[in-house]
Amino acid sequence: NNAARLCHRAVCVAEIEQVMAQRTMREWLDVFWKEGVPSGPIATLDQVFQDPQVLHRDMLLHTEHPTVGRLPMVGFPFKLTGTPQSIYRHPPRLGEHTREVLGEFGYSVAEIESMIARKVVYALEDTPASSSQESQ
Protein backbone atom coordinates (compact mmCIF):
# COMPACT_ATOMS: atom_id res chain seq x y z
CA ASN A 1 0.00 0.00 0.00
CA ASN A 2 1.02 3.62 -0.41
CA ALA A 3 1.68 4.26 3.29
CA ALA A 4 4.12 1.31 3.46
CA ARG A 5 5.80 2.39 0.24
CA LEU A 6 6.29 5.92 1.58
CA CYS A 7 7.51 4.55 4.90
CA HIS A 8 10.32 2.78 3.04
CA ARG A 9 10.88 5.44 0.39
CA ALA A 10 14.54 6.09 1.23
CA VAL A 11 15.37 2.38 0.94
CA CYS A 12 13.46 2.08 -2.36
CA VAL A 13 15.14 5.14 -3.85
CA ALA A 14 18.60 3.87 -2.86
CA GLU A 15 17.95 0.47 -4.45
CA ILE A 16 16.55 2.00 -7.64
CA GLU A 17 19.52 4.35 -7.94
CA GLN A 18 21.93 1.44 -7.52
CA VAL A 19 20.25 -0.57 -10.28
CA MET A 20 19.83 2.42 -12.62
CA ALA A 21 23.55 3.25 -12.34
CA GLN A 22 24.38 -0.06 -14.03
CA ARG A 23 23.31 1.15 -17.51
CA THR A 24 23.31 4.36 -19.49
CA MET A 25 20.18 6.42 -19.97
CA ARG A 26 19.99 5.28 -23.61
CA GLU A 27 20.23 1.61 -22.58
CA TRP A 28 17.43 2.02 -20.03
CA LEU A 29 15.23 3.82 -22.54
CA ASP A 30 15.72 0.98 -25.04
CA VAL A 31 14.70 -1.55 -22.36
CA PHE A 32 11.66 0.47 -21.28
CA TRP A 33 10.49 1.15 -24.86
CA LYS A 34 10.88 -2.52 -25.81
CA GLU A 35 8.64 -3.44 -22.88
CA GLY A 36 6.11 -0.71 -23.66
CA VAL A 37 6.91 1.41 -20.61
CA PRO A 38 6.15 5.07 -21.35
CA SER A 39 9.41 6.88 -20.70
CA GLY A 40 11.74 9.52 -22.00
CA PRO A 41 14.92 11.32 -21.12
CA ILE A 42 14.95 14.23 -18.71
CA ALA A 43 17.13 16.93 -20.19
CA THR A 44 18.93 19.78 -18.48
CA LEU A 45 18.21 23.28 -19.78
CA ASP A 46 21.53 23.27 -21.62
CA GLN A 47 20.57 20.00 -23.33
CA VAL A 48 17.09 21.26 -24.18
CA PHE A 49 18.38 24.36 -25.91
CA GLN A 50 20.97 22.38 -27.90
CA ASP A 51 18.33 19.99 -29.24
CA PRO A 52 18.11 20.20 -33.06
CA GLN A 53 14.30 20.33 -33.05
CA VAL A 54 14.23 23.09 -30.44
CA LEU A 55 16.72 25.11 -32.49
CA HIS A 56 14.88 24.44 -35.76
CA ARG A 57 11.63 25.72 -34.27
CA ASP A 58 13.31 28.89 -32.94
CA MET A 59 12.39 28.04 -29.36
CA LEU A 60 15.38 29.96 -28.03
CA LEU A 61 15.13 33.71 -28.55
CA HIS A 62 17.07 36.63 -27.10
CA THR A 63 16.11 40.16 -26.14
CA GLU A 64 17.95 43.07 -24.61
CA HIS A 65 17.09 43.81 -21.00
CA PRO A 66 17.98 47.14 -19.34
CA THR A 67 19.59 45.57 -16.28
CA VAL A 68 20.82 42.11 -17.35
CA GLY A 69 21.81 42.71 -20.97
CA ARG A 70 21.21 39.97 -23.51
CA LEU A 71 18.49 37.76 -22.06
CA PRO A 72 17.63 34.28 -23.39
CA MET A 73 13.91 33.55 -23.57
CA VAL A 74 11.72 30.63 -24.58
CA GLY A 75 10.35 31.08 -28.10
CA PHE A 76 6.73 31.08 -29.17
CA PRO A 77 5.20 27.57 -29.28
CA PHE A 78 2.75 28.48 -32.05
CA LYS A 79 4.18 29.34 -35.46
CA LEU A 80 1.64 31.20 -37.59
CA THR A 81 2.50 31.89 -41.22
CA GLY A 82 0.49 35.08 -41.63
CA THR A 83 1.38 36.56 -38.25
CA PRO A 84 4.99 35.92 -37.33
CA GLN A 85 5.77 36.44 -33.65
CA SER A 86 8.49 38.61 -32.22
CA ILE A 87 9.61 39.88 -28.85
CA TYR A 88 8.86 43.58 -28.72
CA ARG A 89 9.50 44.23 -25.02
CA HIS A 90 11.80 42.83 -22.39
CA PRO A 91 10.31 41.14 -19.31
CA PRO A 92 9.36 43.96 -16.97
CA ARG A 93 11.40 44.92 -13.98
CA LEU A 94 9.57 44.98 -10.66
CA GLY A 95 7.44 48.11 -10.65
CA GLU A 96 8.28 49.08 -14.22
CA HIS A 97 4.67 49.31 -15.40
CA THR A 98 2.89 50.13 -12.14
CA ARG A 99 1.98 53.67 -13.12
CA GLU A 100 0.93 52.65 -16.62
CA VAL A 101 -1.30 49.78 -15.45
CA LEU A 102 -2.96 51.78 -12.68
CA GLY A 103 -3.53 54.61 -15.13
CA GLU A 104 -5.26 52.20 -17.51
CA PHE A 105 -7.55 51.23 -14.62
CA GLY A 106 -8.57 54.86 -14.25
CA TYR A 107 -6.43 56.09 -11.37
CA SER A 108 -5.16 59.66 -11.63
CA VAL A 109 -1.48 60.54 -11.41
CA ALA A 110 -2.09 62.00 -7.94
CA GLU A 111 -3.83 58.83 -6.73
CA ILE A 112 -1.05 56.63 -8.10
CA GLU A 113 1.69 58.75 -6.55
CA SER A 114 -0.16 58.67 -3.23
CA MET A 115 -0.32 54.86 -3.34
CA ILE A 116 3.40 54.73 -4.11
CA ALA A 117 4.23 57.15 -1.27
CA ARG A 118 2.16 55.08 1.18
CA LYS A 119 3.85 51.89 -0.13
CA VAL A 120 0.54 50.39 -1.19
CA VAL A 121 2.20 49.64 -4.55
CA TYR A 122 5.76 49.79 -5.80
CA ALA A 123 6.95 51.67 -8.88
CA LEU A 124 10.36 52.31 -10.32
CA GLU A 125 11.41 55.93 -10.03
CA ASP A 126 12.34 56.20 -13.71
CA THR A 127 8.95 55.16 -15.12
CA PRO A 128 6.84 57.98 -16.51
CA ALA A 129 3.11 58.34 -16.08
CA SER A 130 1.25 57.07 -19.13
CA SER A 131 -0.56 59.42 -21.46
CA SER A 132 -3.92 58.01 -20.29
CA GLN A 133 -3.06 59.16 -16.75
CA GLU A 134 -1.96 62.64 -17.75
CA SER A 135 -5.39 63.50 -19.15
CA GLN A 136 -7.13 62.76 -15.85
C-alpha angles and dihedrals in degrees: 000000000000096000091055091045091052091045089059097035096121092053092047093049092049092051093046091049091051093052095042091053089065094074138033122257090253092052092051092048090052090051093047094046092048089054093045095249110152105237144137141176122279108224130202117235090257090054093046093054093047092053111118093226092050090050093045091054092049092240091153114068132166133215134178115254122196095230107026102033119216106022124194114221137181111260127236113284093209118066111198118187098209096041112039114197126233138172107250100170136032119241105279123258116235107285095005096126101026095111093043095049095045089048090054088054090057103261116143122235089253092052092048093048090049091053090049092048091050090047092239087131134010126234133174113249094231097057115104126220111262121250090249089060096047093061093057 
